[in-house]
Amino acid sequence: MSEQEVTRCGWVPPGDEIYRAYHDEEWGSPLHSAQELFELLVLESFQAGLSWRLILGRREAFRKAFSDFDAEVIAAWTDEDIGRLLLDASIIRNRQKLEATRGNARAFLRLQEEPGGFPGWLWSFVSGEPVVGEWKLQSAVPARTPLSDEVSKAMKKAGFRFVGSVTVYSYLQAAGLVQDHIVGCFRHSDLRGG
C-alpha cells in the first residue's frame, strides 16, 4: 500500500512528519510502563491551552531538561530548579505548569508505592482493557467522556494538577486506554489485532 493510500485519523495534517510518526507509531498504543505513562502525563499537562504539535516539537528538549522524565528527580526539584527551568527557552516556560509537574511527580510516586503501581491504578479505570471507540468521523470523537470525568476527579483527589477532564481524555487516548482511531484509519484495525 502506498503512502497516498494509507487512511489516517483526520487530525494528522498531510505532510506533517512529526504528527504522522506520532500517530502511526505511538498514539493509541497501550502503555503499561510507569516511565512512559509519566512522561506522557507531563507532556499532556504542558499541552493544556497549547497545540500538541508544539509539545511534540519540544519533546526532546523536555527530556533533557526533565532528566529523561525521572519522577524521583522531578519530585525533588527545588524552587531554584524551577527558576532555572524558567530560563530554558527550549521548553514551555510556565511556572504553574513546572510547579504542577513537581507535584504530579510526587503524586505519581505515591501511587507507584501501591500494589500495581501507577500503571495498575490507571488501568483499573478500564478494567485492564482498552475502551474501543467505533467512530466513523473525526468530528464524532468526543473531547471528554464520563470516564475522563471519573479519572480526572480521582487524579485531582490523588494530588495531580492540570488534569481536567479534556486533558485526561487526551491522555487516555494517547496512552491507549481509550482507542479512538477512527474506523477507517489503518491503526484502528492494527490495534484491534486485525
C-alpha positions in Angstrom: 0.0 0.0 0.0 1.5 3.4 -1.0 1.6 6.3 1.5 -1.1 8.0 -0.5 -3.5 5.0 0.0 -3.0 5.0 3.8 -6.0 6.3 5.7 -5.3 8.1 9.0 -7.3 10.0 11.6 -8.3 13.4 10.4 -6.2 15.2 13.0 -3.0 14.3 11.1 -2.2 17.1 8.6 -1.0 15.9 5.3 2.8 16.3 5.0 3.4 16.8 8.8 6.0 14.2 9.5 6.0 14.8 13.3 2.3 14.2 13.6 2.4 11.3 11.1 5.1 9.5 13.1 3.4 10.1 16.4 0.0 8.9 15.0 1.5 5.9 13.3 3.9 4.7 15.9 2.6 5.9 19.3 -0.8 7.4 19.7 -3.3 4.9 21.0 -0.8 2.1 21.6 -1.5 0.7 25.1 1.2 1.9 27.6 1.9 -0.1 30.7 5.3 1.3 31.5 5.3 3.6 34.5 8.1 5.7 32.9 6.2 6.1 29.6 2.9 6.9 31.3 4.6 9.5 33.5 6.4 11.1 30.5 3.1 11.3 28.6 1.3 12.7 31.6 3.9 15.5 31.9 3.6 16.3 28.2 -0.2 16.3 28.3 -0.3 18.7 31.3 2.1 21.1 29.4 -0.2 20.9 26.3 -3.1 22.3 28.2 -4.0 25.5 26.3 -1.4 24.9 23.6 -1.1 22.8 20.5 0.1 19.2 20.7 2.4 19.9 17.7 4.2 22.5 19.8 4.7 19.9 22.6 5.9 17.2 20.2 8.4 19.6 18.7 9.9 20.3 22.1 9.7 16.7 23.4 13.5 16.1 23.2 14.2 19.4 25.0 11.7 18.4 27.7 13.5 15.0 28.0 16.8 16.8 28.5 15.5 19.5 30.9 13.5 17.0 32.9 16.2 14.4 33.4 14.6 12.0 31.0 11.3 12.3 32.9 12.7 10.8 36.0 9.9 11.2 38.5 12.2 11.0 41.6 14.4 13.7 40.2 11.5 15.9 39.3 9.8 15.3 42.7 12.9 16.7 44.4 13.0 19.9 42.3 13.7 22.9 44.5 12.2 26.4 43.8 15.7 27.2 42.4 15.5 24.3 39.9 12.1 25.7 38.8 13.7 29.2 38.5 16.5 27.7 36.3 13.9 25.9 34.1 12.0 29.2 33.6 15.2 30.5 31.8 15.3 27.5 29.4 13.8 28.7 26.1 13.8 25.2 24.7 10.8 24.1 26.8 7.5 25.7 27.7 8.3 28.2 30.4 5.3 28.3 32.7 5.8 28.5 36.4 2.4 27.0 37.3 3.0 24.0 34.9 6.5 23.5 36.2 5.3 23.5 39.8 2.4 21.2 38.9 5.0 18.8 37.3 6.9 18.7 40.6 3.6 18.0 42.5 2.5 15.5 39.9 5.8 13.6 40.2 5.2 13.4 43.9 1.6 12.1 43.4 2.8 9.7 40.8 5.5 8.3 43.2 2.9 7.9 45.9 0.7 5.8 43.6 3.8 3.8 42.5 4.0 2.5 46.1 0.6 1.0 45.8 0.1 -2.6 44.5 0.3 -2.5 40.7 1.9 1.0 40.9 0.6 3.9 38.8 0.0 1.7 35.7 -2.2 -0.6 37.7 -4.1 2.2 39.3 -4.7 3.9 36.0 -5.6 0.8 34.0 -8.1 -0.2 36.8 -10.4 2.5 35.5 -10.9 0.5 32.3 -10.6 -3.0 33.9 -7.2 -3.5 32.2 -8.6 -3.4 28.7 -8.8 -0.5 26.2 -12.1 1.1 25.6 -12.6 0.9 21.8 -14.3 3.7 20.0 -16.2 2.9 16.8 -16.1 6.5 15.4 -16.5 6.8 11.7 -15.9 10.5 11.6 -13.2 12.5 13.3 -15.8 15.1 14.3 -17.7 12.4 16.3 -14.8 11.7 18.6 -15.6 13.4 22.0 -13.3 15.7 23.8 -14.3 14.3 27.2 -16.4 11.4 28.5 -17.8 10.2 31.8 -14.7 8.0 32.0 -12.4 11.0 31.7 -14.5 12.9 34.2 -14.1 10.0 36.7 -10.3 9.7 36.1 -9.8 13.4 36.3 -11.6 13.6 39.6 -9.6 10.7 41.0 -6.3 12.2 39.8 -7.1 15.5 41.4 -8.0 13.7 44.7 -4.6 11.9 44.4 -2.9 15.3 44.2 -2.4 15.8 40.5 -2.8 19.2 38.8 -3.5 20.3 35.2 -5.6 17.2 34.8 -9.0 18.5 33.8 -11.4 16.1 32.0 -10.4 17.2 28.5 -6.7 16.8 29.3 -7.3 13.4 30.9 -9.3 12.2 27.9 -6.5 13.2 25.6 -4.1 11.3 27.9 -6.3 8.2 27.9 -6.4 8.3 24.1 -2.7 8.8 23.7 -1.8 6.1 26.3 -4.1 3.6 24.7 -6.6 3.2 27.5 -9.1 4.6 25.0 -8.6 3.5 21.4 -10.1 6.4 19.4 -8.5 5.9 16.0 -11.4 6.3 13.6 -12.8 3.1 12.0 -11.2 3.8 8.6 -7.8 4.5 10.0 -5.3 1.7 9.4 -4.3 1.9 13.1 -7.8 1.1 14.3 -7.6 -2.4 12.9 -3.9 -2.8 13.8 -4.6 -2.1 17.4 -7.6 -4.4 17.5 -5.4 -7.2 16.2 -6.7 -7.4 12.7 
